[in-house]
Amino acid sequence: MSRTLLPNRPAGRMSPEKKRIMRKTATALIASAAALGLSACGGISIDRERPDEFAVQRQAPLVIPPDFHLVPPAPGAPRPAEGTASQQALEALFGGPQQRSAIETSALDKAGEAAPGIRSAIGDADTYTVDKGTATQAIIAAPEGDGQAARAVIPG
């Protein structure tokens, strides 16, 4: 009977070849787990559609209506209490149909009524004007256009 002689090793120790195989197996398992984990990220797209952050406007507060026999609004119709963003901006800048303040009314009363032909009296001898020459007249009298035929002349 032939017996293979094994090197003397303490019990519980692995051979270097078995260690190498286990190390390769562990590396392969870690690499496959990493590949599987990264493949889960494939659904994330950078060019997805996002809301426009500049088109966001505040919603009007909820108001209890005085009449509870209301008809539901038409689909797509604007909310009556809100208006568009441009209407809200115009109202914030120039105000709505409010009455004039006491100071504004007093200033308008002191200014008096304007003469009906005030804008046509520019050539009046009593009106002080500055003569800008023919260049200003040419600019004012120039026809409207899209600017395609415009030229710049630099005196040299």
ZIJOFEN-V246911 format. One record per backbone hydrogen bond with DSSP energy under -0.5 kcal/mol. CO is the residue of the C=O (numbers start at 1). NH is the residue of the N-H. If there is no record, write none. Layout:
co = (CO,CO)
nh = (NH,NH)
This chain:
co = (1,4,7,10,15,16,17,18,19,20,21,22,23,24,25,26,27,28,29,30,31,32,33,34,35,36,38,39,40,41,45,51,52,63,66,68,74,79,79,84,85,86,87,88,89,90,91,96,101,102,103,104,105,106,107,108,115,117,117,118,121,124,127,130,133,134,135,136,137,138,139,147,152,153)
nh = (3,6,9,13,19,20,21,22,23,24,25,26,27,28,29,30,31,32,33,34,35,36,37,38,39,40,41,42,43,44,48,53,55,65,68,70,77,82,83,88,89,90,91,92,93,94,95,98,105,106,107,108,109,110,111,112,118,120,121,121,124,127,129,132,137,138,139,140,141,142,142,150,154,155)
